[in-house]
Amino acid sequence: MKMKFNAARVFFWAPLLTLTLALCAQAQSAKTAAELERGLVGQWVGALEYRDYRTNEKQELPMTNAISALPDGVTVTRVSTFDDGPVTGLVYITTVKLFDAKTLGSSNAVFRKGRALDTWTDNTQVTRFLSDTNWTVVYQHDGTDNNKPATVRTTQTRDGDTLSALKEGKPLGAADSEFAFRNSVRLKRKS
């Protein structure tokens, strides 16, 4: 039996089929933030750029990051090291991030000599996923910025062996257009 070609049917169904296939492929390949963070395990080197609260000027320091993951699949640790000059010397900041599979959020604890323990819970969203090494994750929580109530947002982007994180803050309740630069990290994979 010969099928008759119907251009109208092809015109209608082809875009729908293409969209459906693209969405299915994206859904199958998308990863959780926990899975993407575990893919960062290793040594990273680069720079920390930050805004000095006193002078409002940007400063830049060389830094390293050693990232590891526990076998539980939901805990990632990061030890950041940078030289803060002749008075302070080397600074070590240890961050422990625990992902929650139910809420897809993450709880965080930051340890730094001479400072109180800092803890918070982020709303976590994978906003871009092209592959295991090409993605963007946004972490956001209500906390403080320069000792004032604020919404804090960190956008972490991986592009191959390059990793960046942009931290921004805005006064609680302010429009998203009021997010302001706080610091950024630019890193390259060392091992």
BAVEXKOL-830855 format. One record per atom (N, C-alpha, C): residue in three letters; x, y, z. Coordinates in Angstrom, 2 decimals, padded with zeros to 5 digits. Example, Ala and Ser with C-alpha at 12.3 -4.5 7.8 and 13.67 -1.06 7.14 Angstrom:
<rs>
 res      px      py      pz
 ALA  013.19 -005.69  007.80
 ALA  012.30 -004.50  007.80
 ALA  013.20 -003.30  007.80
 SER  012.85 -002.25  007.08
 SER  013.67 -001.06  007.14
 SER  012.90  000.03  007.87
</rs>
This chain:
<rs>
 res      px      py      pz
 MET  000.84 -001.17  000.00
 MET  000.00  000.00  000.00
 MET  000.88  001.24  000.00
 LYS  000.59  002.14 -000.86
 LYS  001.37  003.35 -001.01
 LYS  000.79  004.44 -000.11
 MET  001.70  005.13  000.68
 MET  001.27  006.24  001.54
 MET  001.37  007.53  000.73
 LYS  000.38  008.33  000.88
 LYS  000.34  009.61  000.18
 LYS  001.02  010.68  001.04
 PHE  001.93  011.41  000.46
 PHE  002.64  012.49  001.17
 PHE  001.68  013.64  001.44
 ASN  001.65  014.09  002.70
 ASN  000.77  015.20  003.07
 ASN  001.64  016.27  003.72
 ALA  001.96  017.31  002.99
 ALA  002.84  018.39  003.47
 ALA  002.27  019.09  004.69
 ALA  000.97  019.23  004.78
 ALA  000.35  019.91  005.92
 ALA  000.61  019.14  007.21
 ARG  000.53  017.80  007.15
 ARG  000.80  016.98  008.35
 ARG  002.26  017.11  008.77
 VAL  003.16  017.06  007.81
 VAL  004.59  017.20  008.11
 VAL  004.86  018.57  008.71
 PHE  004.27  019.60  008.13
 PHE  004.45  020.97  008.63
 PHE  003.98  021.10  010.08
 PHE  002.88  020.43  010.43
 PHE  002.34  020.51  011.77
 PHE  003.14  019.66  012.77
 TRP  003.45  018.43  012.44
 TRP  004.05  017.49  013.39
 TRP  005.56  017.61  013.52
 ALA  006.27  018.01  012.50
 ALA  007.74  018.05  012.55
 ALA  008.27  018.95  013.65
 PRO  007.81  020.21  013.79
 PRO  008.33  021.05  014.88
 PRO  007.97  020.49  016.26
 LEU  006.78  019.94  016.39
 LEU  006.36  019.37  017.67
 LEU  007.22  018.18  018.04
 LEU  007.51  017.32  017.07
 LEU  008.37  016.16  017.30
 LEU  009.78  016.62  017.67
 THR  010.30  017.62  016.98
 THR  011.64  018.14  017.27
 THR  011.71  018.69  018.69
 LEU  010.72  019.47  019.08
 LEU  010.68  020.03  020.43
 LEU  010.58  018.93  021.48
 THR  009.74  017.95  021.24
 THR  009.58  016.84  022.19
 THR  010.88  016.08  022.36
 LEU  011.54  015.78  021.27
 LEU  012.82  015.06  021.33
 LEU  013.88  015.89  022.07
 ALA  013.92  017.19  021.82
 ALA  014.89  018.06  022.49
 ALA  014.63  018.10  024.00
 LEU  013.37  018.23  024.39
 LEU  013.04  018.25  025.82
 LEU  013.35  016.93  026.49
 CYS  013.08  015.81  025.82
 CYS  013.40  014.49  026.38
 CYS  014.90  014.33  026.55
 ALA  015.66  014.75  025.55
 ALA  017.13  014.65  025.64
 ALA  017.66  015.50  026.77
 GLN  017.11  016.73  026.92
 GLN  017.56  017.61  027.99
 GLN  017.22  017.02  029.36
 ALA  016.01  016.49  029.50
 ALA  015.59  015.91  030.78
 ALA  016.46  014.71  031.14
 GLN  016.84  013.90  030.15
 GLN  017.66  012.73  030.43
 GLN  019.09  013.11  030.77
 SER  019.59  014.21  030.20
 SER  020.98  014.56  030.40
 SER  021.20  015.54  031.56
 ALA  020.14  016.21  032.02
 ALA  020.30  017.19  033.09
 ALA  020.75  016.50  034.36
 LYS  021.55  017.20  035.13
 LYS  022.08  016.68  036.39
 LYS  021.65  017.58  037.53
 THR  021.70  017.06  038.73
 THR  021.43  017.87  039.91
 THR  022.68  018.68  040.23
 ALA  022.50  019.71  041.04
 ALA  023.65  020.52  041.47
 ALA  024.65  019.64  042.22
 ALA  024.17  018.69  043.02
 ALA  025.08  017.80  043.76
 ALA  025.95  017.01  042.80
 GLU  025.35  016.48  041.74
 GLU  026.13  015.71  040.76
 GLU  027.15  016.59  040.05
 LEU  026.76  017.80  039.72
 LEU  027.68  018.72  039.03
 LEU  028.82  019.13  039.95
 GLU  028.51  019.42  041.21
 GLU  029.56  019.79  042.17
 GLU  030.56  018.64  042.37
 ARG  030.07  017.40  042.42
 ARG  030.98  016.26  042.57
 ARG  031.94  016.16  041.39
 GLY  031.51  016.66  040.23
 GLY  032.39  016.65  039.07
 GLY  033.52  017.65  039.15
 LEU  033.53  018.48  040.20
 LEU  034.59  019.48  040.37
 LEU  035.77  018.97  041.19
 VAL  035.69  017.75  041.69
 VAL  036.74  017.22  042.56
 VAL  038.10  017.38  041.90
 GLY  039.04  017.96  042.67
 GLY  040.39  018.16  042.17
 GLY  040.96  019.49  042.65
 GLN  042.07  019.88  042.06
 GLN  042.77  021.12  042.39
 GLN  042.48  022.18  041.33
 TRP  042.17  023.39  041.78
 TRP  041.87  024.51  040.89
 TRP  042.72  025.71  041.32
 VAL  043.22  026.49  040.36
 VAL  044.02  027.67  040.66
 VAL  043.48  028.87  039.89
 GLY  043.62  030.05  040.48
 GLY  043.13  031.24  039.80
 GLY  043.19  032.45  040.69
 ALA  042.10  033.22  040.70
 ALA  042.10  034.49  041.44
 ALA  040.75  034.74  042.10
 LEU  040.83  035.44  043.23
 LEU  039.66  035.94  043.94
 LEU  039.65  037.45  043.77
 GLU  038.56  037.98  043.27
 GLU  038.39  039.42  043.17
 GLU  037.26  039.80  044.12
 TYR  037.48  040.82  044.93
 TYR  036.45  041.20  045.90
 TYR  036.35  042.71  046.02
 ARG  035.19  043.15  046.51
 ARG  034.98  044.57  046.75
 ARG  035.27  044.84  048.21
 ASP  036.21  045.72  048.48
 ASP  036.55  046.10  049.84
 ASP  035.42  046.97  050.39
 TYR  034.81  046.53  051.51
 TYR  033.67  047.27  052.07
 TYR  034.06  048.68  052.54
 ARG  035.30  048.85  052.99
 ARG  035.73  050.15  053.51
 ARG  035.98  051.16  052.40
 THR  036.66  050.72  051.33
 THR  037.04  051.66  050.27
 THR  036.16  051.55  049.03
 ASN  035.37  050.48  048.94
 ASN  034.51  050.20  047.79
 ASN  035.33  049.92  046.52
 GLU  036.64  049.67  046.69
 GLU  037.50  049.35  045.55
 GLU  037.60  047.84  045.39
 LYS  037.85  047.41  044.16
 LYS  038.03  045.99  043.90
 LYS  039.49  045.62  044.11
 GLN  039.69  044.48  044.74
 GLN  041.01  043.93  045.00
 GLN  041.07  042.53  044.38
 GLU  042.28  042.09  044.02
 GLU  042.41  040.74  043.46
 GLU  043.58  040.02  044.13
 LEU  043.33  038.75  044.46
 LEU  044.34  037.93  045.10
 LEU  044.42  036.57  044.39
 PRO  045.64  036.02  044.20
 PRO  045.74  034.65  043.69
 PRO  045.13  033.69  044.71
 MET  044.50  032.63  044.23
 MET  043.91  031.66  045.16
 MET  043.95  030.27  044.57
 THR  043.80  029.29  045.46
 THR  043.66  027.90  045.05
 THR  042.41  027.33  045.72
 ASN  041.86  026.31  045.10
 ASN  040.73  025.58  045.65
 ASN  041.02  024.10  045.55
 ALA  040.86  023.39  046.65
 ALA  040.94  021.93  046.66
 ALA  039.54  021.43  046.96
 ILE  038.94  020.73  046.00
 ILE  037.56  020.28  046.13
 ILE  037.54  018.76  046.25
 SER  036.78  018.28  047.23
 SER  036.62  016.84  047.40
 SER  035.16  016.53  047.68
 ALA  034.79  015.27  047.49
 ALA  033.41  014.84  047.71
 ALA  033.42  013.58  048.55
 LEU  032.49  013.51  049.48
 LEU  032.35  012.31  050.29
 LEU  031.60  011.24  049.49
 PRO  031.79  009.97  049.85
 PRO  031.12  008.89  049.11
 PRO  029.60  008.89  049.26
 ASP  029.04  009.71  050.16
 ASP  027.58  009.72  050.35
 ASP  026.84  010.32  049.16
 GLY  027.54  010.99  048.24
 GLY  026.92  011.55  047.04
 GLY  026.27  012.90  047.23
 VAL  026.29  013.43  048.47
 VAL  025.61  014.71  048.71
 VAL  026.46  015.72  049.47
 THR  027.69  015.36  049.82
 THR  028.55  016.27  050.58
 THR  029.80  016.61  049.78
 VAL  030.03  017.92  049.62
 VAL  031.21  018.40  048.89
 VAL  031.94  019.38  049.81
 THR  033.27  019.24  049.90
 THR  034.07  020.17  050.68
 THR  035.01  020.93  049.75
 ARG  035.28  022.16  050.16
 ARG  036.15  023.01  049.37
 ARG  037.07  023.75  050.34
 VAL  038.37  023.67  050.12
 VAL  039.33  024.44  050.91
 VAL  039.93  025.49  049.98
 SER  039.61  026.74  050.27
 SER  040.11  027.87  049.48
 SER  041.27  028.49  050.23
 THR  042.34  028.80  049.51
 THR  043.54  029.38  050.12
 THR  043.96  030.60  049.31
 PHE  044.22  031.71  050.05
 PHE  044.77  032.89  049.39
 PHE  045.65  033.64  050.37
 ASP  046.58  034.42  049.84
 ASP  047.50  035.20  050.66
 ASP  046.91  036.61  050.82
 ASP  046.59  036.97  052.07
 ASP  045.96  038.27  052.34
 ASP  046.97  039.31  052.83
 GLY  048.21  039.17  052.38
 GLY  049.21  040.19  052.68
 GLY  050.07  039.87  053.88
 PRO  051.04  040.76  054.16
 PRO  052.04  040.50  055.20
 PRO  051.47  040.45  056.62
 VAL  050.39  041.13  056.91
 VAL  049.83  041.13  058.26
 VAL  049.04  039.86  058.52
 THR  048.13  039.51  057.61
 THR  047.26  038.35  057.80
 THR  047.92  037.07  057.34
 GLY  048.64  037.13  056.23
 GLY  049.28  035.93  055.69
 GLY  048.27  035.04  054.97
 LEU  048.57  033.74  054.95
 LEU  047.70  032.79  054.25
 LEU  046.37  032.65  054.97
 VAL  045.30  032.68  054.20
 VAL  043.94  032.49  054.72
 VAL  043.41  031.19  054.16
 TYR  042.86  030.36  055.04
 TYR  042.24  029.10  054.64
 TYR  040.75  029.18  054.98
 ILE  039.91  028.95  053.99
 ILE  038.47  028.94  054.20
 ILE  037.98  027.55  053.79
 THR  037.37  026.85  054.73
 THR  036.83  025.52  054.45
 THR  035.31  025.61  054.39
 THR  034.76  025.21  053.26
 THR  033.32  025.23  053.06
 THR  032.83  023.80  052.90
 VAL  031.80  023.45  053.68
 VAL  031.17  022.15  053.55
 VAL  029.75  022.39  053.04
 LYS  029.41  021.74  051.95
 LYS  028.10  021.89  051.33
 LYS  027.41  020.53  051.33
 LEU  026.19  020.49  051.91
 LEU  025.41  019.26  051.99
 LEU  024.13  019.46  051.19
 PHE  023.97  018.68  050.14
 PHE  022.80  018.79  049.27
 PHE  021.64  017.97  049.81
 ASP  020.42  018.48  049.64
 ASP  019.21  017.79  050.07
 ASP  018.49  017.30  048.82
 ALA  018.41  015.98  048.66
 ALA  017.80  015.40  047.45
 ALA  016.32  015.72  047.34
 LYS  015.63  015.92  048.46
 LYS  014.19  016.20  048.41
 LYS  013.90  017.63  047.98
 THR  014.59  018.59  048.57
 THR  014.31  019.99  048.27
 THR  015.19  020.53  047.14
 LEU  016.25  019.80  046.80
 LEU  017.25  020.23  045.83
 LEU  017.99  021.48  046.28
 GLY  017.90  021.80  047.58
 GLY  018.65  022.90  048.17
 GLY  019.97  022.40  048.71
 SER  020.69  023.28  049.39
 SER  021.96  022.87  050.00
 SER  022.19  023.65  051.30
 SER  022.69  022.94  052.29
 SER  023.08  023.56  053.56
 SER  024.58  023.77  053.51
 ASN  025.03  024.90  054.08
 ASN  026.43  025.29  053.98
 ASN  026.98  025.66  055.35
 ALA  028.24  025.31  055.56
 ALA  028.97  025.74  056.76
 ALA  030.36  026.19  056.31
 VAL  030.76  027.38  056.79
 VAL  032.06  027.93  056.41
 VAL  032.89  028.14  057.66
 PHE  034.11  027.61  057.62
 PHE  035.05  027.69  058.73
 PHE  036.25  028.53  058.30
 ARG  036.60  029.53  059.12
 ARG  037.75  030.37  058.84
 ARG  038.33  030.83  060.18
 LYS  039.63  030.69  060.33
 LYS  040.32  031.07  061.56
 LYS  039.99  032.52  061.92
 GLY  039.65  032.73  063.19
 GLY  039.39  034.08  063.66
 GLY  037.99  034.59  063.38
 ARG  037.15  033.78  062.78
 ARG  035.77  034.19  062.46
 ARG  034.80  033.18  063.03
 ALA  033.59  033.64  063.32
 ALA  032.54  032.74  063.81
 ALA  032.10  031.83  062.67
 LEU  031.64  030.65  063.03
 LEU  031.09  029.72  062.05
 LEU  029.93  030.39  061.32
 ASP  029.91  030.29  060.01
 ASP  028.86  030.88  059.19
 ASP  028.07  029.74  058.56
 THR  026.74  029.73  058.74
 THR  025.90  028.69  058.16
 THR  024.70  029.32  057.46
 TRP  024.21  028.65  056.43
 TRP  022.99  029.08  055.74
 TRP  022.51  027.94  054.85
 THR  021.29  028.09  054.35
 THR  020.70  027.12  053.41
 THR  020.35  027.85  052.13
 ASP  020.86  027.34  051.02
 ASP  020.62  027.94  049.70
 ASP  019.45  027.27  049.00
 ASN  018.68  028.08  048.26
 ASN  017.83  027.55  047.20
 ASN  018.78  027.31  046.04
 THR  018.74  026.15  045.46
 THR  019.72  025.76  044.46
 THR  019.01  025.42  043.16
 GLN  019.51  025.98  042.05
 GLN  018.87  025.73  040.76
 GLN  019.91  025.59  039.66
 VAL  019.82  024.49  038.92
 VAL  020.64  024.33  037.73
 VAL  019.93  025.13  036.63
 THR  020.54  026.22  036.21
 THR  019.88  027.09  035.22
 THR  020.35  026.84  033.79
 ARG  021.48  026.13  033.66
 ARG  021.98  025.79  032.32
 ARG  022.73  024.49  032.42
 PHE  022.41  023.54  031.55
 PHE  023.13  022.28  031.49
 PHE  023.31  021.88  030.04
 LEU  024.56  021.92  029.57
 LEU  024.88  021.46  028.22
 LEU  025.60  020.12  028.27
 SER  026.42  019.95  029.33
 SER  027.14  018.69  029.53
 SER  027.65  018.68  030.96
 ASP  028.32  017.58  031.35
 ASP  028.88  017.47  032.69
 ASP  029.94  018.53  032.97
 THR  030.50  019.13  031.92
 THR  031.54  020.14  032.10
 THR  031.15  021.49  031.51
 ASN  029.87  021.69  031.30
 ASN  029.41  022.97  030.74
 ASN  028.02  023.25  031.31
 TRP  027.98  024.06  032.38
 TRP  026.73  024.27  033.11
 TRP  026.78  025.52  033.97
 THR  025.61  025.91  034.50
 THR  025.50  027.02  035.45
 THR  024.54  026.61  036.56
 VAL  024.95  026.86  037.80
 VAL  024.11  026.62  038.98
 VAL  024.01  027.93  039.75
 VAL  022.79  028.28  040.19
 VAL  022.58  029.49  040.97
 VAL  022.18  029.08  042.39
 TYR  022.91  029.63  043.37
 TYR  022.64  029.41  044.80
 TYR  022.15  030.75  045.36
 GLN  021.04  030.73  046.11
 GLN  020.52  031.99  046.65
 GLN  019.92  031.76  048.04
 HIS  020.16  032.73  048.93
 HIS  019.59  032.66  050.28
 HIS  019.44  034.07  050.85
 ASP  018.60  034.17  051.87
 ASP  018.49  035.42  052.62
 ASP  019.45  035.33  053.79
 GLY  020.29  036.34  053.93
 GLY  021.30  036.35  054.98
 GLY  021.72  037.78  055.27
 THR  023.03  038.01  055.26
 THR  023.55  039.36  055.47
 THR  024.63  039.67  054.44
 ASP  024.76  040.95  054.16
 ASP  025.82  041.45  053.30
 ASP  026.32  042.73  053.95
 ASN  027.58  042.77  054.30
 ASN  028.16  043.90  055.01
 ASN  027.37  044.18  056.31
 ASN  027.03  043.10  057.00
 ASN  026.31  043.13  058.30
 ASN  024.91  043.73  058.20
 LYS  024.30  043.71  057.01
 LYS  022.93  044.19  056.82
 LYS  022.11  043.07  056.19
 PRO  020.80  042.96  056.54
 PRO  019.96  041.92  055.94
 PRO  019.98  042.04  054.41
 ALA  020.18  040.88  053.76
 ALA  020.31  040.91  052.30
 ALA  019.96  039.55  051.70
 THR  019.65  039.59  050.42
 THR  019.57  038.37  049.62
 THR  020.93  038.20  048.95
 VAL  021.50  037.02  049.09
 VAL  022.82  036.73  048.54
 VAL  022.67  035.68  047.45
 ARG  023.24  035.99  046.29
 ARG  023.15  035.07  045.15
 ARG  024.56  034.77  044.64
 THR  024.84  033.48  044.44
 THR  026.11  033.07  043.85
 THR  025.81  032.28  042.59
 THR  026.37  032.73  041.48
 THR  026.19  032.06  040.19
 THR  027.50  031.38  039.84
 GLN  027.47  030.05  039.81
 GLN  028.67  029.26  039.52
 GLN  028.54  028.69  038.12
 THR  029.59  028.90  037.31
 THR  029.56  028.47  035.91
 THR  030.81  027.67  035.60
 ARG  030.59  026.51  035.00
 ARG  031.72  025.70  034.54
 ARG  031.69  025.65  033.03
 ASP  032.86  025.86  032.43
 ASP  033.04  025.75  030.99
 ASP  034.32  024.96  030.76
 GLY  034.19  023.66  030.68
 GLY  035.36  022.79  030.52
 GLY  036.21  022.80  031.78
 ASP  037.46  023.19  031.64
 ASP  038.38  023.25  032.78
 ASP  038.43  024.64  033.41
 THR  037.43  025.47  033.13
 THR  037.33  026.80  033.73
 THR  036.11  026.83  034.63
 LEU  036.27  027.39  035.82
 LEU  035.19  027.49  036.80
 LEU  035.16  028.92  037.31
 SER  033.97  029.51  037.32
 SER  033.84  030.86  037.87
 SER  032.65  030.90  038.81
 ALA  032.72  031.81  039.77
 ALA  031.60  032.02  040.70
 ALA  031.49  033.52  040.94
 LEU  030.29  034.04  040.75
 LEU  030.01  035.46  040.98
 LEU  029.06  035.56  042.16
 LYS  029.49  036.26  043.22
 LYS  028.65  036.46  044.40
 LYS  028.14  037.90  044.39
 GLU  026.81  038.03  044.55
 GLU  026.17  039.34  044.54
 GLU  025.23  039.45  045.74
 GLY  024.97  040.66  046.16
 GLY  024.03  040.89  047.26
 GLY  023.12  042.06  046.95
 LYS  021.94  042.03  047.57
 LYS  021.00  043.16  047.46
 LYS  020.25  043.25  048.77
 PRO  019.80  044.44  049.17
 PRO  019.01  044.57  050.39
 PRO  017.76  043.69  050.31
 LEU  017.37  043.10  051.45
 LEU  016.17  042.26  051.47
 LEU  014.98  043.02  050.92
 GLY  014.24  042.38  050.03
 GLY  013.04  042.98  049.45
 GLY  013.29  043.88  048.26
 ALA  014.54  044.19  047.97
 ALA  014.85  045.07  046.84
 ALA  014.65  044.31  045.52
 ALA  014.52  045.05  044.44
 ALA  014.35  044.46  043.12
 ALA  015.63  043.73  042.70
 ASP  015.47  042.71  041.85
 ASP  016.64  041.96  041.37
 ASP  017.65  042.87  040.67
 SER  017.18  043.98  040.13
 SER  018.10  044.91  039.45
 SER  019.09  045.54  040.43
 GLU  018.84  045.40  041.74
 GLU  019.72  046.00  042.74
 GLU  020.83  045.06  043.22
 PHE  020.92  043.84  042.66
 PHE  022.03  042.97  043.03
 PHE  023.33  043.68  042.68
 ALA  024.29  043.69  043.61
 ALA  025.58  044.36  043.42
 ALA  026.71  043.37  043.62
 PHE  027.79  043.57  042.91
 PHE  028.98  042.73  042.98
 PHE  029.54  042.68  044.40
 ARG  029.88  041.48  044.88
 ARG  030.58  041.31  046.16
 ARG  031.95  040.69  045.94
 ASN  031.96  039.56  045.23
 ASN  033.25  038.96  044.88
 ASN  033.06  038.00  043.72
 SER  034.17  037.63  043.13
 SER  034.14  036.62  042.07
 SER  035.40  035.79  042.15
 VAL  035.25  034.56  041.71
 VAL  036.38  033.63  041.66
 VAL  036.48  033.13  040.23
 ARG  037.69  033.11  039.70
 ARG  037.96  032.57  038.37
 ARG  039.07  031.54  038.53
 LEU  038.77  030.29  038.16
 LEU  039.70  029.20  038.40
 LEU  039.90  028.35  037.14
 LYS  041.07  027.72  037.06
 LYS  041.37  026.73  036.01
 LYS  041.73  025.43  036.73
 ARG  041.29  024.32  036.15
 ARG  041.62  023.02  036.74
 ARG  043.12  022.76  036.64
 LYS  043.71  022.40  037.78
 LYS  045.12  022.07  037.82
 LYS  045.29  020.55  037.74
 SER  044.44  019.82  038.43
 SER  044.49  018.35  038.39
 SER  043.15  017.76  038.73
</rs>
